[in-house]
């Protein structure tokens, strides 16, 4: 990492898939981890899980989260990690992204879903995050091939290694 440059991966993880990917990327590029934690999460199983999660994702209600203790102004760059719910970014992260002062610091996003399709979610995020340069879609534990997942994570993280080299010149 470029001397003095400070990066963080900001993520929300419901079932641990996004956390696992965030930890792998962090280890490769040396970024801090900042987890967004909801005040009231959705049920862990049953129809309430899908109804509440999908409703929150589509309409954004009930998406309050605990304050982040880290000094976000001290970071130069952020990477966002999100599960995809109903084709959208997790509602807690959308609520977090209402903070306009940090939006320009997001340069990458990694998404996790059962299908690995993140087109709708990316379209939503690109409207809010003007400096997104890198993205990767990863299948969650249900639909993934571990080798393909690790390769996708390494390729995504490799963008940040290249970015670091560019900054040194």
TAQUI-V583544 format. One record per residue. N is the residue number from 0. RES is the residue in three letters. SS is DSSP state (H for helix, E for strand, C for the rest). OMEGA is omega as a letter, one per 30 degrees, with the letter a starting at -180 (* if undefined). Layout:
BEGIN
n = (N & N)
res = (RES & RES)
ss = (SS & SS)
omega = (OMEGA & OMEGA)
END
This chain:
BEGIN
n = (0 & 1 & 2 & 3 & 4 & 5 & 6 & 7 & 8 & 9 & 10 & 11 & 12 & 13 & 14 & 15 & 16 & 17 & 18 & 19 & 20 & 21 & 22 & 23 & 24 & 25 & 26 & 27 & 28 & 29 & 30 & 31 & 32 & 33 & 34 & 35 & 36 & 37 & 38 & 39 & 40 & 41 & 42 & 43 & 44 & 45 & 46 & 47 & 48 & 49 & 50 & 51 & 52 & 53 & 54 & 55 & 56 & 57 & 58 & 59 & 60 & 61 & 62 & 63 & 64 & 65 & 66 & 67 & 68 & 69 & 70 & 71 & 72 & 73 & 74 & 75 & 76 & 77 & 78 & 79 & 80 & 81 & 82 & 83 & 84 & 85 & 86 & 87 & 88 & 89 & 90 & 91 & 92 & 93 & 94 & 95 & 96 & 97 & 98 & 99 & 100 & 101 & 102 & 103 & 104 & 105 & 106 & 107 & 108 & 109 & 110 & 111 & 112 & 113 & 114 & 115 & 116 & 117 & 118 & 119 & 120 & 121 & 122 & 123 & 124 & 125 & 126 & 127 & 128 & 129 & 130 & 131 & 132 & 133 & 134 & 135 & 136 & 137 & 138 & 139 & 140 & 141 & 142 & 143 & 144 & 145 & 146 & 147 & 148 & 149 & 150 & 151 & 152 & 153 & 154 & 155 & 156 & 157 & 158 & 159 & 160 & 161 & 162 & 163 & 164 & 165 & 166 & 167 & 168)
res = (UNK & UNK & UNK & UNK & UNK & UNK & UNK & UNK & UNK & UNK & UNK & UNK & UNK & UNK & UNK & UNK & UNK & UNK & UNK & UNK & UNK & UNK & UNK & UNK & UNK & UNK & UNK & UNK & UNK & UNK & UNK & UNK & UNK & UNK & UNK & UNK & UNK & UNK & UNK & UNK & UNK & UNK & UNK & UNK & UNK & UNK & UNK & UNK & UNK & UNK & UNK & UNK & UNK & UNK & UNK & UNK & UNK & UNK & UNK & UNK & UNK & UNK & UNK & UNK & UNK & UNK & UNK & UNK & UNK & UNK & UNK & UNK & UNK & UNK & UNK & UNK & UNK & UNK & UNK & UNK & UNK & UNK & UNK & UNK & UNK & UNK & UNK & UNK & UNK & UNK & UNK & UNK & UNK & UNK & UNK & UNK & UNK & UNK & UNK & UNK & UNK & UNK & UNK & UNK & UNK & UNK & UNK & UNK & UNK & UNK & UNK & UNK & UNK & UNK & UNK & UNK & UNK & UNK & UNK & UNK & UNK & UNK & UNK & UNK & UNK & UNK & UNK & UNK & UNK & UNK & UNK & UNK & UNK & UNK & UNK & UNK & UNK & UNK & UNK & UNK & UNK & UNK & UNK & UNK & UNK & UNK & UNK & UNK & UNK & UNK & UNK & UNK & UNK & UNK & UNK & UNK & UNK & UNK & UNK & UNK & UNK & UNK & UNK & UNK & UNK & UNK & UNK & UNK & UNK)
ss = (C & C & C & C & C & C & E & E & E & E & E & C & C & C & C & C & H & H & H & H & H & H & H & H & H & H & H & H & H & C & C & E & E & E & E & C & C & E & C & C & C & C & C & C & C & C & H & H & H & H & H & H & H & H & H & H & H & H & H & C & C & C & C & C & E & C & C & C & C & C & C & H & H & H & C & C & E & E & E & E & E & E & E & E & E & C & C & E & E & C & H & H & H & H & H & H & C & C & C & H & H & H & H & C & C & E & E & E & E & E & E & E & E & C & C & C & C & C & H & H & H & H & H & H & H & H & H & H & C & C & C & C & C & E & E & E & E & E & E & C & C & C & C & C & C & H & H & H & H & H & H & H & H & H & H & H & H & H & H & H & H & H & H & H & H & H & H & H & C)
omega = (l & a & l & l & a & a & l & l & l & a & l & l & l & a & l & a & a & l & a & l & l & a & l & a & l & a & a & a & l & l & l & l & l & a & l & a & a & l & l & l & a & l & a & a & l & a & l & l & a & a & a & a & l & l & l & a & a & a & l & a & l & a & l & a & l & l & l & a & a & l & a & l & a & a & l & a & l & l & a & l & a & l & l & l & l & l & a & l & l & a & a & l & l & l & l & a & l & l & a & a & a & a & a & a & a & a & a & l & l & a & l & l & l & a & a & a & a & a & a & l & l & l & l & a & a & l & a & a & a & a & l & l & a & l & l & l & a & l & l & a & a & a & a & l & a & l & l & l & a & l & l & l & l & l & l & a & l & l & a & l & l & l & l & l & l & a & a & a & *)
END
